[in-house]
Amino acid sequence: MVLMDTSDADRTLLKFLEIIATTNETKEIHFFNSISEMKIPDDVLKEFPEIKDKSIAERKNKIEVLAKSVLTKKLIDISELHIKEGAPSKAILKFVEKNDIDLIIMGRHKDFIGGGVLSNRLARRAACSLFIIPEGVEPNTDLLHVPCDFSEHSKIAMEEAIKVARKYDNVKIICQNVFTVPGGYHYSGKTYEEFSEVMKKNAEKDYQRFMSEIDHEGINLNVVYSLDTNDNPVTDIIDFAHDNQPGAIFIGVKGRTSTTALFIGSRAEQLIQYNNDIPMMVIRPKGKNAGLLDLIREI
């Protein structure tokens, strides 16, 4: 499912879609465009009865022309365009549920204030993974960045990155672990630097256990340990991404059930909110969602 907004960002999405759909042998592509509710006075509608239909037709034609100029005929043949009027979040979630969507691909305007609102809502509530692509970036699979705290969420992200690496040539994965020195370190009798080495060695052991449960044979994979000095691991992750310019950051989020809280993790939310430059794949296990009515009520 590709969220189109008829801006220049659409062309970027189509470039990524061309690669993703071809590599994964995608069977269906749904282009989705949401337009604000057209509040047109009745008297105006009586005088111009076709104004709504013509507006929708114009938008549909613009998207179709762009898609045909970028995608192969094979992908166009398995594509369908949907234009819905109303609140984007509700319309998208209903469509995802009804059509059993596996992946949402959406753009991100670099200079748009509040650009992370919709992406955060979808990351919280959609029953599938979400790929957020900043406008103007070029597809690149040479380097994939997986921030790891060795949790189950990190495992989901790492496994997905490895799947991508197996589909392309010469892919390198960097696993970044951000570790901290606890506030009471001085009671150990060690200096800050000495205790940071203790924490790093512990992280190294955790990494070995973490990767022992994941099939990564034949994968070019490196691990980087970053000491967090400002009590905000997200800035370390974003700084690392800016310095190394990966093709994508992979993060895993918890599944949604009717009994789980409505959040994806503060670090994941901050990454989605503040990262305007690097494509980000938000991985959610299929089927780990709440009932649709529960989701709609929470919007």
N, C-alpha and C positions, 0 to 999 in steps of 0.2 A: 504494500500500500504506500503510495507516494503522495505526500501532501503538497499540492501545488498552490501558489498564491499569485500567479501571473506576474511576478517580479523577475528581475535578472537572476535571482537565486535559483529559479527553476532549471535553468540550463546546467548549473552545477549538479543538481540532483540527478538530472538525466545522464550526465557523464558517469556518475557513480552507479546508477541503475544499470547502465549498459554492461558494466563489468560484473556486478553482483548477479544480475539475472542470467547472464550467459554462463558464468562459472557454476552457478547452482542449479542450472537447468530448471529455472522457474516455470511453473505451469500457468500462473495467472498473475497479471499486474493490474492493480486498481489505482487509477489516478483519482484523487479526491480533492475537491475544491469547495471550501465553505465561504459563503457570502453572507454579509450582514442582512438581517431581516429588512426587506424593503417596505418601509412605512409610507405608503403613498395614499393620500386622501382619496376617498371614494369618488369625489367629483372629478379628480384628475384621472383616475382609472377609467371612469366612464368616457372621458374625452379621448384618452390615449390607452385603450384596452390592451394593446400589445406591448406596452413598455417593459413589463417584467419579462415576458418571454424573449423579447429581442435582446434585453440586457444579458440574460442567461446564455442565449445563443451566441452572442458576441464573445463572451468569456470562454465558452466551450470551444469555439473556433480558434481562439488565440492559443489555447493549450494544445489542441490537436495539431495545429500547424507547427508549433515548436517541437512537440514530441516526434513528429514525422521527419523533422529536419535533423534530429540527433540519433534516434533509435533505428535499428534495423527493421526491415519489414516483418521478420519473424517475431520480434518483440511487440511490434505494433499489433500484429494479428492476435496476440493473447492479452491485449490491453483493453480496458474499459474505463470510460470517464464518468465520474459521478459528481454532480454539482448540487450541494445542499444549502438551503437557506436556514440561518439560525446560528445559535451559539456553537462555535467550533468543537469544544470539548465534548459536549453531549453527542453531537452528530458523529464525530470520529469514533467515540467509544461504542455507540450503537452499531456502527458499521463494522468495527473490529469483531464484536461479539457475533453479529449475524453471519459474517463471511469467514469466520475462523482464520483471521489474518495471522501470519507468522512474524511479519516484520513491518514496522512503520518507518518510512524514510522521510525525514523532514529537514527543511533548511533552517539556517540561523543567520539573521542579518547582523553583521558585526557591530554596526553603530546604532542598532535599534534599542531604545530604552525599554526595559522590561521584556526583552526578547526571550528570557528563560521561563516565562510564566507558563505558556502552553506546553513546552517540552517537559517541565517539571510535573505538570498535571498528568500528562500522558505516561510519564515514567512511573508515577504513583499508581495509576489506575488501569492502564491498558493491560490486557491479558497476553501480551507478546513483547518481543524485544523492540528497541527503539534506536534508530541510527540518526544522530543529529549532525548535520553537515553544514559548516559555515560557508557562506557564499564566497565564491571566487577561488576556493581551494581546488587543487588538482588531485585526482586519485593516485594513491601511492601505497604499495604493499611491501616496500622494502623493509620498513621497521614498524613494529606494533608494540605499543606500550601498555603493560598490564600492572597497575598498582595493586600490591598484594599485602593483605594483613593476615594471610594464611587461613582465612575463614572459609566457610562454605560458599559465600558470595564470590570470594576471590577464585575459588576453584572453578565455579561456573564460568567466570570471565576468562580464566586461563585456558580452559578446555575449548572455549569458542575461538580464542585467538589461535590455538593450535590447529583447529579445523581449517581456519583460513590459511594458515601457513602451509598446510598440506596441499592446498589447491593452487598455490602459486610457486614460482621459482625464486630462490634466493631471498627468502623472508627471514628476518631476524626478529626475535621477540625479546624484549627487555622486561623483566619482572623487577619492579621497584618496591622495596619495603622501606617504609618510613618508620623509624624507631625513635623512642624518646627516653630521656633519663628521668627517673622518678624524682619527685621533690625531696624525698628523704634520703637521697643517696649518701649524704655526708655522714649519716649514722653508721655507715659501713666502714668508715675510716679511710675510704678511697677518695681521690680527687674526682672532679667532674669528668675529666678526660679518661681517667682509669675506669670509672663506672660506665662511661659510654662504650668502652671496649667490651665490658661485661655484657651489656645489652646487645651489642652487635653480634657477639659470639652466640648468644642465645637465639637471636634472629636467624643466624646461619643454620643452627640446628633445626629450628622450626621450618626453614626453607627445605631442608633435606627431607624432613618428614612429609611436608606438603607435596613436594614433587614426586615422592615415592608412590603416591596414590593416583598419579596422573600419567597416562601414556604419552611420553614426549620423545620417544625414540626417533632419531633422525632429524630432530628440530634444532635449529640454531638458536639457542636460548641462553641469555646471560642474566645474572641477577645483580642489582645495584642496591646498596644499603645507604639510606639517607638519614642523617641525624636531624631531627626536628628541634630547632632552637627557638621557635616563637610560639609553641603550643598550638600550631595550626598545620597539620599534615597536608591539607589541601594546597597550601601555597607551595610546599615542596614538590608536590606532584605537578602542579601547573608550571613551576619554574623549570623542572626537569623536561617537561614536554616542550616548552618554548626553546630550551637549549638544544634539544635533540630532534625536534620536528618529526615525530612519528606520523605514519599515515593515519593512525587512529589510536585513541585511548579506549581500552576495554574495561568496563566496570560491571560487576554483577550486583543485582538487587534482589531482595527477598521476594518470595511469592506472596500473592494476596489470597487470603481465605476470608471467610465471613467472620473469623474470630481474631484476625491479626489487626494491628494498629495501622492507621493510614499514614505510613511513611516508608521511604525507601532507604533511609540512612542519611544522617546529616552530611557526611562527607560526599556521598553521591549527589545529593541535592546541591551542595556548594559547587561541585565540579560542573554540574549542568548549568548553574546560574552564572558562574564566572568565566568559564572557558568559551571564548568567542572565536578561537583561532584554529583549534585542532578538531577534526571529526571525532565523534565519541559514540561508541557502541554500548548501549545500556542493555545488558543481557538479563532477561527474565525467563525462567523455565516456563514452557508452555503449560497452560491449564492451571497455573497458580494464581487464580484471580477470584475476587469475590463475585457474588451474584450481580448481574447487571443493575438491578434496581438499587442495590446497596451503593454501587458506584455513582449512579446518577444522583442519589440523594446527597452524596458528599460533595458534589461539585458546587 
